[in-house]
Amino acid sequence: MLLLGAILLAVLVLPVEWAIPVVALAAAIEVAETFFWIWLSRRRRVQVGPEMLVGAIAEVVTPCLPLGQVRVQGELWRARCDEGAGKGERVRVQRLEGLTLVVERAA
């Protein structure tokens, strides 16, 4: 957008001796900005998938005696809690077995 504005400014307003430097500077800024956003987007690994739930705190929706459901990060998951957990209790996700979260009571 900056480059487009610089071109319009150079063609319509600026004298000829300023037109090329202004457009070149705008192009350099656009290139630098593009490389900056690419660098910034590659800094972290993508954080998606059920493996990212390990360690998260969940709330029991249906009692886990030992199987039930928990809500973690806004989603309902089937869960297994060997020690048992009642509705409304907070549990921590220990691991994933298939599509079932293995949880334990949060301290």
N, C-alpha and C positions, 0 to 999 in steps of 0.2 A: 504494500500500500504506500509505503514511503517512497519507493522507486517511482510509482505512478505519479504521485504528487510532485516529485522532483522533475520528472519529464514535462509535466504540464507547466510547472513554474518556469522551467528553462525555455520552453517554446513560446509561452505567452507573455512572460514578464521580464525575465532577466536579460541583461545584455549578453552578447555572444561570448565574450571572454569569461563570463561566469557560468555559462550553461554547461559546458563539459565537466568542469570540476564538481559542480553541484550534483549532476547525474552520476558521476563516478563515485562520489562519496555516498550517495544514497544506495547505489548498487553494492558497495562494500559493506555498508551497514546491514542490508538485506541478507547478504551471504553470511556474514558473521552471526546474525540472528538465527538463521536457519541451522547453522552448525551448533549454536548454543542449545537450541531446543532439541535437536537430535541427541546431543551429549546428555542433556538433562533427562530425557526419556529413557536412556539406557543405563542410568545409574543403579537402579534397583531391579531385582528379578521380579517377574510377574507373580503376584500373590493371589492365586486362585486355586480352586480345587479343594476337595475334602481334607487333604493332608494338612492344610493350613488351619484346620480346626483344633488340632492337638494343642492342649494347654489352655484352650478358651473356656470361659465360664458359661454354663448353660443353666436354664431354669427348667425344672421338671414340670411337664404339662400333664402327663398321665403317670401315675405311680410306677416306679421301676422296681418290680418285685419278682424276678430280677429284670424282666423286659418291660419297657414303657416307651414314652416319647419325651424328648426334651426340645426346647427352643434355644437355638444357639445362632447368634448373628442374624436373627429375624427369620430363620428357617426351622421347620420341624424335622427332627431326625429320630429314627428308631434308636433306642439306647438300651444298654445292659449295665446294670449296677449290681454287682454281686452282693454288696452289703445292704442294698435296698435304699430307696429314697422316695419320700412322699411328695405329693403335688405341692408346688411352690418352692421346694428346696433348691438350693444352688449346688451345682455339681461341676466338676472340672473334667474335661475330655482328656482321657489318658492315651487312647489309641483308636484306630479304625480297623474293624474286622468286616470286610466286605462293605456293606452299606449300613452297618450297625456301629454306633459309637460306644466304646467301652468307657464308662464314666465312674467317678468316685466322688463322694461328698467333698465339697470345697471346705477348706479350713477357715 
